[in-house]
Amino acid sequence: MTFATSSHNNFNDGCGITSSSGRFRTSPTIIRLAKLLFYALLASNVVDASSSASVNENTTGKSHQCGDKDGVCMSSSDQANVPNIQQNRVSDECTLVMAPSGLENGGWGIFTLTPRIKDEVLNQYGDVVIQITDPNPHTAAGMRRLVWDYLWEGQLLAGHYEGFQRVYSAVPGIGSLANGRTKGYNAVGGYPAVGNLGLDRVFSPGAGAFTHYENYTWTASKDLDAGDEIFISYGEHWMNERSLTDGTAWKRDVSDLRQFGYCLDNIIPGTSLIEHAGRGAFASRDLEQDSIIAPVPLLSLSRSSLEILKERQDGTVEKATQLLLNYCYGHANSSTLLFPYSNGVNMVNHHSAKANVKLRWLEGSELIPHSLNAKYMLEMVALRDISKGEEIYLDYGSDWEEAWKTHVDNWRPDPVDVKHYAHKMNTDANFSVIRTLEEQETNPYPDSIFTSCYYKLEPNAIDKLKTTKQSVGTYNPSMIAPRNLRPCLVIQRRELPASSSREGKEEHNAMAYTVHVLNRPTLDAAQRIPRGHRHFVNVPRNAILFSEKTYTSDQHLVDAFRKEIGLGDASPSNGKTT
């Protein structure tokens, strides 16, 4: 199979598929898409009590003390929600833990062990975001749980153009572990950074083997006390679809969290010391031999569900494999994959000779009460003392090692000249002035690059646009938000008069641009400009970004490395996978 540079991304008026990208924790449009994609699944009533965010009202009658703080109660010492697991002896340095949620039937949750002030970053180094693009609807039911309960809308997490039909974003860490509340949430997500760590496709066999989306941070939306559980907003529609309410949150005592919790900040990301590996995981503090480095809750999915179906405008169909495979555990003799979704574990690289951690099954993991949130559970354990700043290595097994060696031996540079990446152009002063369409006729941008603008149509504007052939919109700075990014053509550029700053220094070369606003695939229906209508708007320079055409980013390289992580000694047994 081959993947030529896509030509259908010459965005015409009204082009694109009428669909919306999804995190299924947001809008009713997203929920409807989930139903269409997994019609067979939903017909058999898949959405059951195993939802990762089950937040039913407390009915246990346990003794408690309730305050007026967002429906949070202090539970008594009976520990009704705590599984019978070993005491983990979380270190005094740890600030964030995974422990049984204070929500009844809430599964795992995330708690802060230290007070936090509003706007404080909860995960300083951020999480990676893995874009899942255009799943094959004939096989995608095999990842139904992941899609239905754990994925976010791609258009909220920079995945606007990674797929043509739909894009979902997997966010291991807080984005997957934290429970949701409609009104009582206390943390909000930011926006991921984009970068390839210098592993360009023209010289690195690692290009396309790891996600470019990183450093996705969460901040406290209000002051938090030590022991508070972290809650994020899944969206009112997500809760309503599952007939869930905010319920009562049972606040955990800090001493209990240290006794029964798993530390989530023993691992921090960084650039791996292994050539072509991309990111790696490093010890944030000294870690003792046999100590638990990180919890590894797992979601099961079928291998076939990670098939991509690329339907091009010319009618051709191509198949590929999702990048998510590289972040899953598996075994060559099993059709089941296991996706780990806690902080940092996805970035632990392979090294057979220097492995300093291993994976082991949590004893009785299939039987623990909170298995509603994680049917399978591993622990990452230190094989020896690990020093602060040392890279964490896991032995992926001989199958993975041989597959990587074969890939490197057979790898050749991509023949397409892609010396420019959109994320680099957006920070390069040489591209600070955007070329107009007329200028691009003689000085074009690379074939895979186009311009996008932040712009949002006014409410109910569609009906007005349908009655005319041309219109002019009004821009305001509040439109700079991920959901509002869409293709645009730069028609005119003009320099604004020099102005004086507050320091009395003149500011020169401020530019304003007249752009022709277009549609993009996965754009919400209420924002789609009618076919044949030309809509113009004047925008400032900071409302324009360079973007890469669909299927042209590194994760879509035809020869990008794809292989699940071997479990080694922790390979499933006793029917854990089939």
N, C-alpha and C positions, 0 to 999 in steps of 0.2 A: 504494500500500500504506500501511497505517496501523498505528501501534503504540500501542494504548491502554495505560494503566497496567495492569500484570498483576494479575489477581485470584486467580491460582492460588497465590499465595504466602501465603495464610492457612494456615500449616503445620498440618495435622491430624496426629493420631497415626499414625505409620507411613507418612506420605505420601512421595511422591517416586519417582523412577525408580531402580531398582536398578542404579546405574552408579557409576563412580569417575572423578574428574577426573584429568587425566594430565600428569605429565612422565614421559616414557618412560624416565627414568633412575632408576626407583625400584622399584615393586612389581610382582609377577607379575600382579596384577589390572589394572594399567595396561597391561602388555604384551598381555594378552588383549583389552582394549578396542582397542588399536591394531590387532590382527589383525581384529577385527570391523569396525572402521571402514574398514580398507583391505584387505578380503578379496581383492579382485581383484588388488591390488598384491602381496600376499604370496604368492598362488598362483603368481605368476610369478617368485618368488625375488628380491624387490627388495633384501633385506638382503645386500649384497655387501661386497667389500673396501673400498668407499668410505666406510665408517662414519667419522664425525668423530673417534671415539675409538679407532681401531684401535690396539691396544697389543700386538701380537704380540711374542714373544720375539725378541731380536736373534740373527740367524743370519749376519751379514756376516763375522764373524771379524776385525773391525777391532781394532787394538791399543788397549788401554784400561787404566785403573787403576780398580779398584772398591774402594769402602769399605763400611762396614757401615751407612751411613745410608740406610735404606729402599730398598735396591737401586739406589742412584744411583751411576753411574760417570762418570769424567771421560773424554771422548772424546779421541782423538788429533787431530792437526791436519789430518787428511785431509778433514774436513768432508763426509763422505759424504751427510749429510742436507741439506746447504745447496744451494739452487737457484742457478743461474747468473743472479743478479740484480745490479743496480748496488749499489755501496756507498752506504748511506743516510746515513752520517755522523750518527748519533744524537747529540744534544747531551749535554754532561756533566750538564745539569740533569735530563734524563729519568730516571725511576725505574722505568718499566714498559715492556717492549717485547713485540711480537709477532715471533716468529721460528720457523723450522722446529723442530718439537718434538724433544726428546731421545729420545722413544720411537720405535722403529722403526715406520715406516708411520703415525706419529701425526699427520701433517699439520702445521698450525700449532700453536704453543703460546704460552704467556705466561711471561715470565721477569722476575724482579726484578733490577734493576741495583744495588740497595743492600741491605745487611743489614736484616732485619726481626726484631722480637721477637714472641713469642707474643702474640696478641690485638691486634696492630697492624692498623689498617685498610689494606688494599691499594689500594683505589680510594676516596680520601677523599670524593669528591663523589657516588659511587654511580652506578648505571645505572638506566635506566628499565625498566619491566616492561610488556609489551603483552599484554593478555588476549585470547585467541582463543576465541570462544564458539560452541558448538553448530554445528560445521561441517556442511554438507550432505554426507551420506555418499555421495551420488551423484556429487559433483564433487571431494570432498576428496582423492582419490588424487593430484591434481595438486600437492599440497604434501607428498607422502609423505616426502621426505627431511627436510624441516623437522620434521615431527611425529615421525618415527622416531628421529632423532638429536639434535635440538636443543631440543625443548620440555620444560618442567618441569610438574609438577602444579600446577594452578591453586589448589588448596586449600592449598598451601604458600606461595603468594605473594599472598595476600589476594584471590584471585579466586573465593572460595567461591560467591557468588551472582550472578556476572556471566552465567552460563548455566544452563539448566535440565537439559540432558542431560549436557554435559561442558564443562570449561574447561581450556585449556592456557595456559601462560605463556611468551612469548618474552622472553628476557633477553639482549639484545645486550651485548657486552662480555665480561667474565670468564665469565659464565654460558654463553656460547656458544663462546668461544675456548679456554678451559682444557680440557686433557685430563683424563681420569678415571682414578683408581686406587682399588681396593677398600680396600687397607690403607695404601698409601703416600701418601694425600692429605695436603695441608698447608694447606688453606684451607677455610673454611666460610662459607656465606652467612647473612645476617641476615634482615630482614623489611622490605619496602618501606614507605615513608611514602606517605600518600594525601593528595592535594590538587589543587585546580583553579586555583591561582594567582589566585583571585578572578574568574575568567571564568565567572560564573554564567550559566545558560541563559536567565535572564530579561532579560539585556541584552547578551550577547556572541555574535556569529555564530561565534566560535571554539569555543564550548562543544561538546564531543563530538568535536572534531577532533584532540585529542591525549590521550594516556593520563594518567590521574590517578595512576598508580603510579610512584613515583620513589625516588631515593636508596637503591637496593638495593646494600648494601655487602658486601664480602667481607673477612674478617679471617684473619690467619695463625693456624693452629691449633698451630703450633710455631715455634721460632726458625728463620729462614731466612738463608742466606748469599747474598751477591751472586752472581748467575749461576744460582741455583736456579730450576727450572721450577715454576710454580704448578700444582698438581693438586687437583681437587675430587672429591668422591665422587658417582658416578652411581648408586650402589646395587649391591649384589652381584647382584641379579636381572638388572639391565641388562647387566652383564658376562657373566653366565652365558648369557643368551639369545643372545648373539653369539659364544659360545665364546672369549671373550677373557680374558687374564690380565694381571696388573699388569706383567709383563715387566721389563726393565731400563731405567731412565731415564738417558740420557746427558747429563750436566751440561755446559752450554756455558760456554766461557770468556767473561768479560765483554767483552773486546776484540772477540771475534768477534760477540757480540750487538750491540755498537755498530756494527759494520761491516755486518752482514747483517740486522739487525733493523729494525723499524718502531716508532717511539715511540708509546705509547698514551696519554700524559697531556699532550699539547700542547693538548687541548681539555677544558674543564670546563663543566658546565651552569650555567645561570642563567636568570633571567626575561628573556625577549627584549625588546628595545627596540621591536619592531614591535607595533603595536596588534593585539590579539586572537590573537597568535601562540602564546602560552603560553611554553613553555621555548625557550631558545636555546642556542647553543654559543659559548663565549668562549675567547680565547687565554689559556693559562695562563702564557705567557712570550712574549718578543719572537720573532717568526718571520720568517725571511728570505724574500724573493722567490724563487720556484722551489723552495723547500724542500718536502718531503713533510710535510703537516700530520698526516695519518693514513692508515693502510692501510684499504682498503675491500674485504674479502673478501665474496663474494656467494653466496647460495643461490638457485637458480632455482625458481620455482613457477608454476603456471598462474593466469591471472586468474580463471578460473571456480572455482578451489579456495577463493577467499575469500568464497564465498557462505555466509551464515548461514541455517539453517533453524530457525525458532522454532516449536516444536510446543507449543501451549498446551493446558491441561487441558480446555478446552471443545471440543477437537478441531480448532480452526482452525490453519492453518499460514501463517506469514508469512516472507518472505524479506528479507534485508538484506545489507549488505556489511561485512566485517570492518574494524575500525579499522586493522589491519595494513597495509591498502592505502596509507594515508597515509605509511607508513615505507618503502615499496618504490620502487625505480626502475623505470621502464618507458617504453614508447613507444606512441603511439596506434595504430600499425599492427601491434603485436605482441600476441599472446595470452600472452606470457611476461613475468613480473615477476621482478625481482631484489631480494632482501632483503639489505641490508648488516648485518653482525652484529658489527662491531668497536665499540670504545668511542667514544661521543660523536657519531659521524657522523650518527646518526638525529636529532639535535637541531639540525643546521645548517639555518637557515631561508632562505627565498627573498628575494632582493632583486636585481632586474635591473640597477638603476643603481649599487648599491654592492657588487656581488659582488666578493669578494676571494680566492676560491678557485675552482678548477675541478676536474673529474674527468678522469682519463686512464686508459686501459687499461695495465696492466702488460704490457710487451712480452713476447710469448710466453706470456701467462697461461694459455692452454689446454694448454701443453706442460710447464709446470713440474712437477717430480717430486712436490711435495706437493699437487698439485691434487686428491688424494683428499679434502682438507678444504675446498677452495674451487676449484670448476671455473672460476669467473670471478673476476678480481681487478682492482680499480681502485685508483688512488692519488688522494688529495685533495691538491692542490698549491696553494701560495700564488701568487696573481697579482701580488702586490706585497708589500712589507714590511708586516707586521701587528704592531701594538703589543700588549703585554701588557694584557689586560682588554678588548680590542676584540672586538665580536661578529663571528662568522664568518658570511659570507653566500655562498650559491651561487645561480646563476641557474637556476631550475627550467625555464625555457622559457616561451614565449608561451601554449601550451595550458594549462599550470597557472595562469598568471596570469589568463587570461581566465575559467577555471573558478572561481577564487576571487572575482574581481570579480562574476561573475554570482550566486554564492552570497550575497555580502554585500548586493548590491542587492535580492535576493528574500527575504532572511532576515526573519523575524518572530519575536518572543519566543514561547517555548513557552506555550500557554494554561494548562497545569497549574501550579498554585501549588506551587513547590518551593523556597521560601525557606530550607528546612533541608536541608543535606547531612549524611549520616551522619558524615563525617570531621570536620565542624565541630561537630556535637553532642557528639562524643566528647571534645572539648577545651573545651567551653563549661561554665562553672561553673553556669549556669542549669539544666543537665541532669544535675547530679551526683547528684541523688536520682532513682531510677527509679520511675516510677508503676506501681502495681499494676494488674491487669486491671480491678478495680472502679473505680479512679480514672480509668482511661482511658475509661470509659463516658461520663464528663462532661467529661473533659479529654484528648482523644485526641492521640496523636502524628500527624504527617503521614501520609497514606495510604501513602506509599512507604517508610516507616520501620518497622522492627520490632526487637525485642531478640534478641541472640544471647548465648550463654554458652560459656565454655570448660569442656568436660566430656568425660570419657572413661569408657566402661563398663569394668568390670573384665574381665580375660580370661575367656572362656567364660561370661560373664554371660547371653548370649542364651538359652541352654537353660533357665536358671532363670526368666527373664522370661516365657518361653512358657507356663509352668505357672501363672502368676498374672495378675491384672488390674491390680495396682497394686504399686509397690515404692518404696523410698527408697534412694538411693545415697549414697556418701560422696565428698566433694570433697577434693582436696589441691592445693597450689599448683603442683605439677609439671604439672598439666593445662593450664596456660596455655601453649599451643603452637598454632601455626597450624592444624594438622590437626584439632584438637579443637574448633574453633568450630562451633556448631550453634544453630538457633533455640531459644528458650526463652520461656515465658510467666511473668511475675512474678506470683506468687500472693499473697505476703505480704512485708512489709518490717518490720523491727524494729530499733530502735536498741540498740546494744550499750552496756554500762556504760562510763563514761569510764575511761580508763587513763592511766598516767603514762609519759611517754617517758623515755629515758635521760638527757635534759637536765633532767628534773624538771618539764617542762611537761605539763599535762593535755591529753589528746587527746579531743575530743568528736565526737559525731555520726557515729561509725563505724557503718555499716549492714550488716546481714546480710539476705539475701533467700532466700525459699523459691521455687524456680522449677520449673515443669513442663517437662522436657526433651523436645525434639522431634527429628525427623530433618530432614535437608536433602538436596536433590538432590546427587549425586556423593559422598555419604558412603560410606565403606567398609562392606561388608556386615557385618563383625563388630561394627560400631558402630550398626547400625540397630535401633532399638527395635521389637519386634513390633507389628503393627497392632492397635489396640484396647487396648494396654497403656499405663498412665499411670505415668510414672517421675518422681519428685521428688527434689530435692537442695537442700541449703542451701549458698549460695555467697556470697563477699564481693563488694563493689561492683566491685573491679578485675577480676572474672571476667565482667563483663557489658559488652557493647558494643552500640551502635546500628549496624544494618546496613540497606542498601537492598535492596528487593525485586528479584528477578530481572527484568532488562530495563528497570529504571527509572533506571539510572545514565546519565550524560550520553553515554557512548559508544554508547548505544542510541537516542538521539534520532532520530526519523524524518528530520529535515532536517539532521542533522550532516554537515559537509563531508567528502567522500570523493574523493580524486584522487591517483594515483601521482605521484611526482616525475619530471619530465622529465630526461633525461640530456644534452640539448643536444648539444654537439660530441662527447660521448662515447657517443652513441647507438650501439647494437650494430651491428656489421657483420661481414662474413665468416662469417655463420652463427652468431654468438654467441647469438642468440635466433631463434626461429622462430615 
